Every structure is written in structure tokens, then in C-alpha cells.
Amino acid sequence: AQTVTQSQPEMSVQEAETVTLSCTYDTSESDYYLFWYKQPPSRQMILVIRQEAYKQQNATENRFSVNFQKAAKSFSLKISDSQLGDAAMYFCAYRSAGVGAGNMLTFGGGTRLMVKP
Amino acid sequence: NAGVMQNPRHLVRRRGQEARLRCSPMKGHSHVYWYRQLPEEGLKFMVYLQKENIIDESGMPKERFSAEFPKEGPSILRIQQVVRGDSAAYFCASSPYGGRYNEQFFGPGTRLTVL
């Protein structure tokens, strides 16, 4: 079974600065997807960014980028130019992509990001 | 195109009562997933359904919990004889199809409180 670990329960960043959230995962599969979701106080789950394991290039979405290290099974999220609206819980998630694989997402325990004005 | 809808948003039940949570997937989506989020934890997969079929219920507790996704109408997650430990946020997600390229879109969740 796959596991996802987020070792930072809480992180804090000054507005306009950069912060990196860590995520490691354990799997024996070679084909999978990794995601970062944002959960603001409204509790709505918002997809931030997605990475396909077979792609070597790190995904980017505006101020959000990832550092995907497949051999190390590491998938960190970098938020540049942090804004007050970035304050939320952030969850790392894994999904198998193989034929006949389950479609469920496996989530980490989350990191609470606080942004200081 | 409306997103995934869940109702009710908040549900309060006393111990021993039944809780019914509803999920209407996005238009054109025929795959539904239910996840549970206990306080201060990440989401945990419960069950994956297609229309009229349960595909994977490996995350579902063996007793008191059931789910369905009928041909017509919303998907229902049913919890019988609720206990305090069932208090959590329950999220539904939908996708247009399964397999490699599915994208799961989440609803706003139902927060269940058991008194």
C-alpha cells in the first residue's frame, strides 16, 4: 500500500516571501500521479498542481512549482511571492496510474501554512 | 456547469441515529468517490462507485456504513447507528471516467457531528 508523509505540521512565511512544503511518499509502482491540494477554512479541496511520474520536468502553475525527485520519492511544493490568501492547509496526495489500478487518492496528513502580513 | 454538490453541508445526529449524506456529481460524471476527514487529519478514501456499481470499497468500515450510486439521482453515503467517532467531514469527488486520466473534482463536504 502507498503512504504519503508530510513531516511539517505547520509552516509560517512572511508575505511576499517564498516557502517550501515537504512531502515524501512510499510506493513500489513506477507509474503514478502526485498532487498538491489546498484546503482553506471553507474546507473546499482545491487542486493546486499535479505531477505525472513519467515526466521529468517539474510542474509549475503561476506562483506554485514542485520539486519532484522520483528516486528519493520526494515531492515538495514551492510557493513564491506568498500572499495572505495562500494561508490554508496543504495536502500532498498520490494516485496510481497503472492498468487496473485503483483510482483513489492517498493523502498525507497536511501542513498548515500561515502567512504573516 | 455546476460543480460537485453535497448536502446537507452540516448534519447533527444523536448517537444511534442514521445519517444520510448526498452527493450530486458534476454533469457528465459517472464516477464518484467518498472520502472521510477526521479532525486535524488528511482525507481517507472510503469507497469508489460508478452508476449502479461499487467498484472499490476497501476503505469502508465493515459495519454500519454503506454507499450507493443509483442510475438516477445522487450518490448516498449512509451511516447507521452513528457513534461519536463518526464525527468528521465527508467529502465526495467525481470524475468523468476512471482510469489513467481521470481528474477528481471535490464537493464542499458534509460536516457530521454526532452528539
Interface residues (C-beta under 8 A of the other chain):
Chain A: V4 Q6 S42 R43 Q44 M45 L47 F91 A97 G102 N103 M104 L105 T106 F107 G108 G109 G110
Chain B: H31 Y33 Y35 E41 G42 L43 K44 F45 Y48 I55 D56 S58 G59 A89 F91 A93 S95 G98 G99 R100 N102 E103 Q104 F106 P108 G109 R111
